[in-house]
Amino acid sequence: IIISALFRVKTASFEEIENNISACVKARSAQPKGKSMGSVFKNGAYAAGKAVDAAGLKGFKMGGASVSEKHANFILNDGTASSADVYSLIKLVKSAVKERVGISLEEEIRYLGEF
């Protein structure tokens, strides 16, 4: 529950606002379309998506969940994935990246239940 908030607004020209919006849209174009949770792993010294890609996991599927072909730090749901599918895929990705690339990934997401 939010009880109060303080916002600081900066005035900008129409052109500056358009440029900012264009930059955001361009940055999001690298992200896959479809049902996902957004970025799954935190970026550290090495970009998480590149580590997952280096482990050869782009497109890997478990049930209805798959590692995005477009950006490997996204797990997509084809509409049939269960939470167990997603959780199992995350565990497999973490294990494979550690084994094949030598990097320990940490989830950006938080779990609200047990699997």
N, C-alpha and C positions, 0 to 999 in steps of 0.2 A: 504494500500500500504506500503510495506516495502522498505525503501530507503537504509538502510545499516544494517549490522549485524556484531557482533563480536562473534566468537566462541572460547571457550577454550577447547582444546582436551587433554585428558590424555592418555598417552601410557599405554598399558596393554599387558600382555602376552596372547597368544592364549587361554590358559586354563582359565584365568580370564574372558575373553570375552565370552567363551562358558558357564561358570558358570553363568554369568549375564543374558545371553539369556535364559538359562534353568530356572532361577528364574522368569523371566518375563513370560515365557510360562506357568509355573506352577501357577503363580498368576492369569493369565487369564483363566485358566481351570475352575475356580469357576464361571466365567461369562457365561451367556447363549449364545448360538449360534443363529443366525437369525437376523432379522431386528429390531434394537433398536436404541435409542438415547444415549446409554451408561447409566451411573448412572444418575438417575433423581433427587434424593434428596441429600443434603449435609449431611455428617456425623458430628455429634456433640458429646456430652457426651455419646450418645447412637447411635450405628450403625443404619443408616436409614433402611437398608434392614431387620434387625432384628425387628425393630419397625413395619414395614409393615407386616412382617410374624406374629408377635405377635398379630396383629389386625385381623389375619385370612384372609388376602387378596391374598395370593399366588394363582395364577390361575384365579383370578377374571377378568371378561371380560366386556368391553363396546364396542359394535360394533366390529371392527376388532382389537382393542387394548386389551392387557391383561397384568396382572402382571406376571412376569416370575415365573414359578414353581421352577427354579434352584436358582435364586437370586432375592429376592423381591424388590430390588432397581432398577430393570430394567423393563421397559414397552416394550413389544414386539408388532410388527405390523405383522399381518398374511398376509399382502399384500393388505388388503382391508380397513385398518383403515384410517379415515380422521383425519385431525388435530383436529377437534372438538371431535372426539372419544378420542384421546390421552389427550387433555386438560380436558375433562369431567372426565376421569379416574383419572388424577392427582388430580383434586379438590376433588373427592370422597375419594381417598386414604388419602389425607391430613386431611380431615374431620373425617374419620373413625379412623385414628391413634390418632388424638387429643382426640376423644371421648372414645375410647377403651383402649388406652395405656397412654394417658396424655402427649404426646409429640407433639410439634409443629414442623412439617417438613418444611424445606425451600428448594425450588428448586435450583438445580445446573444449570439448563438450563435457557436460556433467551428467552423471547418471542419477535418475530419481528412483530406481528400483533395483532389484536383484535379478540375475539371469541364471 
